Amino acid sequence: MRLAKNAMTISKTIDQIAQTASLGLSEIFGISIPGDKLTFSPTRKEFAGDYTIVVFPFTRDAKKSPVQVGEELGKYLLDNDPAVEAYNVVKGFLNLSFNPEVWSGFLSGGLKDEKFGSSGPTGRKIMVEFSSPNTNKPLHLGHIRNILLGWSCSRILEYNGHEVIKTQIVNDRGIHICKSMLAWKKLANGETPETAEMKGDHFVGKYYVAYNNLEKEQKKGLPEGEEPTVLSEAREMLRKWEENDTDTRALWEKLNKWVYRGFNETYNSLGVEFDKMYYESQTYIPGKKYIEKGLEEGVFYKKEDGSVWIDLEDVKMDQKLVLRSDGTSVYMTQDIGTAQIRYEDLGVDQMVYVVGDEQDYHFKVLFEILKRLGAPYSDGLFHLSYGMVDLPTGKMKSREGTVVDADDLVEEVVEEIRKNAKERGTLVDVKKEEQEEIFRRLGLGALKYFILKVNPQKRMVFNPAESVDIQGNTGPYIQNAFVRIQSVLRKAEINAPMNYQTAFSKWEPLEKELMSILAQFPAVVKQSGESLDPSALANYSYEVARAYHKFYHDHSILNAETAEVKEFRLALSQMTGKVLETGMGLLGIQMPDKM
């Protein structure tokens, strides 16, 4: 067996060694296990080696101790696989050291590979739904986590070879929408976003708050159970909307147009776009039709008041309303319709819903209903549940107008960056327009990274000041590593991918550590895509940046002791920059050249 020349990834080398190990286990111990079932992990820093195989699982069939199994398998690999240069055994762990040519080939091939770490087409089509706001208020901090998760998961899935369709379902109908409409009708006196000098979604959100204040005021002194007049009016407005009343529909369209303009400004600011839009005003009617079909098939049942329900007690869920007694739909009605329409439109293999964990039960019910309706796509439904985002000051409440607006938050983080730059006296020689672009990239990088580095399932606190700390586990810290690399490459007059061929092997420990971390990039991208968890890629990017900062601090690059060392360190730097830019790009974060 010959060593593959210029192997493009360490994963290919591991696959090769795994096949050799599979043969060894069969020949030495009579154990039959495919190579792709063997697990390799990076060797822990305190031991010599590059990658480790755990041999404990083989001891029973081999009828030998873990050390004996490790020694015999290690010797077999050393004798039969040219990628293995040395091995050592620590208890039940077989640590393998790779031939230096493997690492030189990795560096050479990685620099040439335009899409290092990506996978070829899988043929799978995946829809990712995210954002999906209501048209009665602006996007807020909670929406930002949703949007960033959806966008980054989409990019990671695409990099893993899937065809991805980014979509949202706009909640543009319902009693909450009518509340904003009613308040505007009663209180606005013809005011518009232009006359109020407000962004459209902020403007409509102002009237949603005004409605809730009005309802709260009317509730004072009312007997328990009696409905405020304004709420009765909102219900009547919803009934008229569903009956296609001309005036009600015209008012609804006017306010929604204002909101959509505002939403698009926020999406542009965050660097986000969608491939396909759906609107609840268009999906609730098909949803009713599917419920009628389910009634005929016995999936649903009707109560005496005419409301339609489903009984899910046999799967430890309760009875769920799917259509009100007056014939108006609920969220479940339109979600059933939306899922079916999407499948007919897109023919996707999987539907991923990015929605907060307060809706966990809703999606369990939805998926069970679609399964009982016989939907052919029911096995491909996935709820990417995430925890809420709080600020150091506490929880947000949209009805009380204490929501942290998404646009304001972005500007606040950019202002923190701007203030820090002035205090440090950096960028003074850079033009004003270029400064502002750098501040924007750093600010958005700080915001996006701080949110995405947290596992989606965890509730989190977003601290704007903490997010811009250039010394912590933050976006600017990682961006600073990239900026350092670009500065080194500019000074070395390198402005294209290096053609690195030198079989250099006298690496310093920090150089080998950095190279080993870079080699893990394809596996991390794959893992992040499979788990739909961008935090794995975010924290990996931090580890890359931290390893590079240490290397940069301890070793001279441009004044290296020999030309050979200098060339290697430049190639290592360029490869690090490539991995950082790609990894952060998959999180939706742009890298600055200066900061």
N, C-alpha and C positions, 0 to 999 in steps of 0.2 A: 504494500500500500504506500502510495507517495503522498507527500504533504502538498495540499492544494496551494498553488502559487497565488499570492495576492488574494487570499480569502477575504471576502468583503465584510463578513461579520463573524464575530466569535461564535455566534449561535450555530453557524454552519460547521465550525470545528467541533463544537459540542455534539452536534448531531452525528458527526463522523465518529467521534470517540464513543458515543452511546452505542452505535452499531457494533463497534469492536468489543465493547464491554459485554454486549448481549451475546456475542460469539464466545467470549471468554467464560462467562457464567455457564454456558451450555457445555463447553469442552471440559472445563475444570470440575464443575460441580453437578452437571446434569440438570441445571436449572434453566427452564425455558421462560424467558421474559423479553418482549420486544424492546428494542432500543428506545422507542418513543415513550415507553413507560418508566424509564429510568429518570430520576430526578437529580439535576445538577444545581448547585447553588454556589455563589461566590464564596471563596474560602475566607474565614474570619481573619481579621488583621493580625491576631496574635500567633497565627500558624503560618508556616511556609506553604505556598501553593497559590494557584489561580482559581480553580473550581474544585468542589468537593462532592463526592458521591457518598451517601449514607448506606452502609452495608449491613446494618442491623437486620433489615427485612430478609436477607438471604441466609442468615445463620442457621435457621431451623432446617431448611432443605439441604444445606451444605453439610450439616452435622459437624460444624467447626465453630470456633470462637470468632467474634467479630474481628479481632486482630489478625487471626489466620486468614480469614476470608479477604480482608483488606490487603494483606501482604501478597497473597497469591494473585488476586485480581490486578493489583498494582503492577506486579512484575509482568503479567501477561500484557497489559496495556503498554508498558515500557518497551517490551520486545516486539509488539505487533502494530503499534500505531505511532507513526513518526511525529504526530502532533504533541505527544507526551514526552517531555524531557526528563522529568523526575517525579517521584511520588513519596509520600510519607503517610503513615497510619497513626492516628490518634484515637485510641479506643475503637469505636465503630465508624470512624470517619476516614475515608480515603481521600487525601488531598493531592491533587494533580497539578504539576507545573508544566505549562505549555512551552513548546519550542519557541525561541525568540523570533523565528521566521513567521510564526502565527501572528504575533503582535505587530511585527513590521507590515505583514500583509493586511492586517486589520486597518492600520493607520493609512496605508497606501490606498486600499480599496475604499475605505470610508470617505476619504477626501474626493475620490472620483465619483462616488455615488451621489447623484443629484437629489435623490429622495432616500437618504440613509435612514433605515429603520422602518420604512414603509413596507406594506405587503401588496402582492398582486391582486387583481380583481377576484373577489370571492363569488360573484354572481348573486349575492344577497342584497335585497333592497330594504332599507330600514327608514321608517318615518320617525322623526323626533319632533314632538310637540312641546313648545315652550313659550314662555311669556303669557299668552292667553289672558289679556287683561279685561277688566270691565270698562265700559265706556262712560262711567259716571265719576271717574276720578283719575288723577295722573298716576304714572308709574312711580313706585316708591322703592325703598331699600329692599323689601322682600322680593319685589319683582326683579331687582338687580341680581340677586342670588339665582333666581330661576333662570333668567336670561343667560347669565354667564355659564351656568351648568349646561343648559341646553346647547348653547353655541359651542362650547369646548367639547362636549360629548360628540356633537355632530362632526367637528373637525377631526377628532381622534378616530371616530368610526370610519370616516373617509380615508384617513391615512392607513387604516387597517384593511383597505381594499373593498369596503362596502359602498354601494350606491346609497346616498343619504338624501332624504327629502326633509328640509327644515320647514316646519309649518306651525301655525297657531290657530286656535279657535277663539275668535273675538266674542266676548260675552256682551253682545250689543242689544239684548232684550231682557225683559224681566222687571219685577217690581222695583229693584234698585235703580234701574235706568229711568223708570218713570218718576222716581222721586226727584232726580236732578231736573228732569223736564218740567215737572210740576212747580218746583221752586223757581225755576227761571221764568215760567209763565206768570207766576204770582208776583215776583219780586224784582225782575230785571229791568222793567221799563224800557225794553229794547236794547239793553246793553249787549255789546259783542266783545270778543277777545281784542279786536282792534281798538275799540273805544276805551276799553279797560286797560289796554297795553299789557295784556297777559297772554302767555302761551295757551293754546286752545284747551289742552287737557287740564291745565291748572284752573282755567276759567270755569269749566263745567264742574270740576271738583269743588270749587267754591260754593256752588249752588247745592251740591250734595250735602255739604256740611250745613248750609243754611236750612235745608229741608229737615235734617235731624234736629236742629235747634228748635225749629217750628213745631215739630212733633212732640219734642220733650216739653215744650211750653204748654201745649194743648193737653198733655197728659195730666198736668197738675190739677188736682181737684176732681178728676173724673172717677166715677165708681169703678171698682175692680172689674176687669173684663170688658169694659166699654171702650170702643175703638175711637181714637182721635179722628176728627173730621178729615184732616189732611191725609191720613192713611187710607180712609175710605175713598177719597178722591184719587189717590195713587192707584188703588186697586181698580177703580173704574177706568182710569187712563190705560192700564194694562189690558183690560177687557176690550176697550175700543181699539187699541193697537192690534190685538189679535184678530179683530173684525175688519181690519184694514180701513179704519176711519181716516179720511183724507187729511184732515187738519192734524190729527195726532201723529200720523206717519210723517207729515211734512216737518213738524217740530222735531221729531226723532231724528230725521235725516240731517237737519240743520245742526243740532248739537253734536251728532256723531262725526260729522265732517270736521268740526272744530277739534274734536278729540283726536281723530286720526292724524291730522296735521301735527299736533303736539307729540303724539307717539312716535311718528316718523323722525322728528328732530332728535328725540332721545335715542332711538335705534341707530341713527347715523352717528351720533356722538359716541356710542359704545362700539361702533364698527360691526353692527349686526344687521343681517338681512334674512328674508324668508323666501322660500321657493313657492309656497302655496298658502293661500289664506282661506280660512273657513269662517263663517259667521253663524252664530246661533240662530239668528233671524231666518236663516235659510235651512237649518238642519232640524229644527224642532218639529216641522210638519212631517218629514220622512220618519222621524222618531215615533210620531203618533201612529203612522201606518204600520211600523214594525210591532208596536204594542197591540194594535188590532189583530195582526197576524198571530202574535203570541197568545192573545185571548182565544182565538179559534183553535189553537193547538193545545190549549190547556196549560201553557206556561204561566199565564197571569190569571187572576180572578177579579171579579167586579163586586164591590160592596153595594149595599142597598142605596147609598147616596150617589152612586154612579162612579165613584172613584175606583181606579184600577191599581191592583197591588200584586206583589209576588211574595210567596212564602218561602223563605230560605232557612227556616228553623232546622231543617234536616242536616244542614252544613254549618250549624252553630252560628247562624246569622238570623236576624229577626225578619219581620214582615216589612216590606219596603214599598212605599208609594211610588208609582211610576206615572200616574196621570190624575190630576185633581178632579173633584166631582163636577166642577163647572167646565171641564174639558180643557182647561189650560195646562200647559206642560210644566214639568219640574226639571231640574238639572239632569236627572237620570234620563228623562225623555229625549232631550237633545243629544246627550252623550251617546245613547244607543244609535240615534240617527246619524250622528257625525262619524262614528266608527264604521258603519256600513257604507256610507258615501265615500269615505276615504279608501276603503278597500276596493270599491268599484272604480274609483278614479285612478288609484295608484298601483294596485296589485302588489302591495308590500308584503314582505315575509315577517316583518316585526313592526309593532307600533310601541314607541316609547313615550310615555306621558311624564313630563317633568312637572310635578305638582307637589306642594308642601305636604308635610306629614299629617296635617290636620284633616286631610282628605284620604287617609289610608283606608278607612272603612268604606268610603264611597267607591273606591276603585276595586276593592274586593267584591263588592256587590255588583258593580258594572261588569267585571270580568266573568262572574258567575252567571249573570243574566245572559250575556252574549254566548257563553258556553251552552246554556240551556236552549237558547234560540237556534243552536246549531251553526253558529257563525264559523266558516272554515278557517278564519284567522284567529280564533280564540286562544290557541296555544302560543301565539306570538305576541301576546299583550304583556306589557311590563310597565309598572309604575315606578319611576325613579323618584322616590320619596326623599325629601330633604327637610332639615330642621329650620326653624324660624331664625331670623337675624334680629338681634337686639342691639341697641346702642348702650354705651356705659350709663346713660341716663334712664334706661328702662325700655319697656315695650311700647310699640307704636299703636295708635288707635285712629283709624281713618275716619270714623264717624265724628270724632271730636276735633278733627282738623289738626291732629298732632303727628300726622305721618311725616316721615323724613322723605322729602321729595327726591327722586332719583337725580334730576338735573342739578338740584342744589348740592346733593352729596358729591357728585362728580366735581363740581366747581370748588367745593370745600377742600377736597383732596388735592386738586391741582393748585389751589392757593397755598396749601401746606408745603407743597414742593417749591412753589415760587418763593415763599418766605424763607425756606431753608437754603435755597440757592443764593439769595441775597445775603443771608447771614454768613455763608461760607465765602462769598465773593467770587463764585464761579460764573462762568459764561459771560463775563463782562466784555469780552472781545467778540462776542457772537451777536449777529444782527438781531434786532427785536423780533422779527417774524420767526426766525429760526429758534430763538429762545422759547417763544410761546409753543412751538411745535414740540420741542424737547420737554417742556413742562407738561404738556398734554400727554405725551407718551409715558412720562414717568408717573404722572398722576393716575392715569388709567391703569398703568401697570401695577401701581401700588394697590389700587382698589380691587382690581380683578384677582391679583395673586393672593391678597389677604383673604378673600372669600373662597377662592378655589383650593387653597392649601388645606382647608378643613374638610374632613370626610363629610359627604353630603348628608348623611343620616344624623349628624351631630348638630344640635342647636349651637349658635355661636354669637359672640359679641363683636361687632365691628367698631374698631377704634381708629378714626381717621389719622390722629397724630402718630399712633403706633405703626400704622400701615406704611408710613413714609420713612421709617427709621432705616438709614442706609447701612447700619451695622447688624441688623437682626435678620430673621427669616422672613424677608420681605421682597417684593418685586424690585425696588430700587437696588437692593444688595445684589441681586442676580443680574440686573441690567448693568450695574457697575462693572461686573466681571467681563461682560461682553464689551463694554466701552474700553476697558483696559486692553483687551485683545485687539480691538480695532486700532488702538493707538500704537501698539507694538507692530502690527502688520503694516501700518502706514509708514512708520519709521524704517522698517525693513524694505519698503517699497514693494510690498506684495499686495497685489490687487486682483488676483485670480486664484482659483484652487491650485494648491501646490502639487507638483508631480513628484511625490516623495517615494524614493525607491531604496534608500539606504537601509541595509540590514544591521542597524545599530542595536546593541543589546545591553550596553552597560548603563542601565537606567538607575537613577536615584530612586529611593523608596517612594517619594512623593510623586515622581513621574509615573512609576508603575501603578500606584494607587489611582491616579487620575485616569490613566489609560484603561484600567480595569473598570472604573465607573462608567466611562464613555461607552465601553463595549456592552453595557447592560441596557443601553437606550432602546434597541428594538424590542427587548423583552418587556420593558416598562410600558412602552407604547401599546403593545399587545395586551398586557395585563389591564391597563387603564380602559381599553376598549371593551374587553370582556366583562369587566366589573362595572362599567359605566361610572367610573370614579376618577375624575381629573386630579384629585388630591395626590394620588400616587405619582403622577407625572410632575405636578407642581413641586412636591417635596424632593423628588429626584433632581429636578433642575436646581434646587437649592444646594443639594449635595455636590453637584457638578461645580457650581459657582464657588462653594466653600473650598473644595479641593483645589480649584484653580487659584484662588486667592492665596492659599498656603504655598502652593508651588511658586507663584509669582513672587511672593515675599522672600522665599528662601533661595531661589535660583535665578541667576542672571540669564536672560535670553539673548539679547543683542550683543552682550559682551561675554558670551560663553567661552569656555576655555579652548575649544577647538571648533573648526568650521562644521565638523560632523555633528557635534552636540548642538550647535546653534541651529542647524537645519532641522534636527529632530525636534527641538523645543518650539521652533516656529510652526512645524507641521502639527505638533501636539496642540499648540495654541489655536491654530486655525480650525482643527477638528473640534476643539472645545467650543469655539465660537459657533460653529455650525450646529452642534447639538443643542446649545443654549438657544440659538435663534429659532431652530425648528421646534424644540420642546415648548418654549414660551409662545411661539406662534400658534401651536395647537391649543393653547389656553386662550388664544385671542389677544395676546400681548405683543405689541410691537417693541422692537429694540431701538434705542437711540444710538447714534455714533459718538455723541459727546454728552457729558453731564457735569 
